[in-house]
Amino acid sequence: MEEDRVLRLEEKIAWLEHYVRELDGVIQQLVGQIGTLKGELVEVREKQNALEDDQNPSSYEVPPHY
């Protein structure tokens, strides 16, 4: 009886350890994806700012005949 209980507990612990390793792998993948997305977001913001600067009327110079 006691041996069965110990065996079940050991099996549960082994399963939990395996599950934690799997989750750790998933988390590491997500961390990598988040890093990639942050880099892409910075690029998109820079492009957006450049486009806004190009389209901003205050950035146009007044022609000399005005």
N, C-alpha and C positions, 0 to 999 in steps of 0.2 A: 504494500500500500504506500508506504513512505517513499519507496524507490520509484514508484510510478509518478508520484507527485514531483519528485526531484527531476525525473526525466522530462516531464511536461514543462517544468519551469526552464530547464536547460534548452529545450526545443524552442520555447517562446523567446528566450534571450538570444539564441542563435538567429531566429527569424528577425527579431528587432534589430540586431546588429547588421544583418544583411540589408534590411530596409533602410537603415540610417545611411549605409554606404551608397545605396542607390540614390537616395535623396541628396546626398552630398554631391554626387555627380551631376544631378539635375541642377542644383544650385550653382555649381561651378559653370555649367553651360549658360545659365541665365545671366550670371555676372559678366561673362564674355559678351553675350548679346547686348546687354545694357551698355557696356563700354563702347561697342560698335555703334549703337544707336546714338549715344551721346556725341560721338565724333561726327556722325552724319548730321545730327541736329545743329551742331556748331557750323558745319559747312552750309547748311540750308539758311541759317540765320545770316551768315556773312553774305551769301548771294542775295538774300532778300534786302539786306541793308544797302548793298551795292545798287540793286535795281531801284530802290526808293530814292537813293541819292541821285541817280540818273534821271528820274522822273520828277524830281522836286523843282518846281518853277523858280525857287529862290537861288538855285544853283546856276541858272542861266544868266549869262552876262547880257547886259543891254547893248544893242548894237550902237556904234559910235554916232550914227546920225540922229539919235534921240536926245 
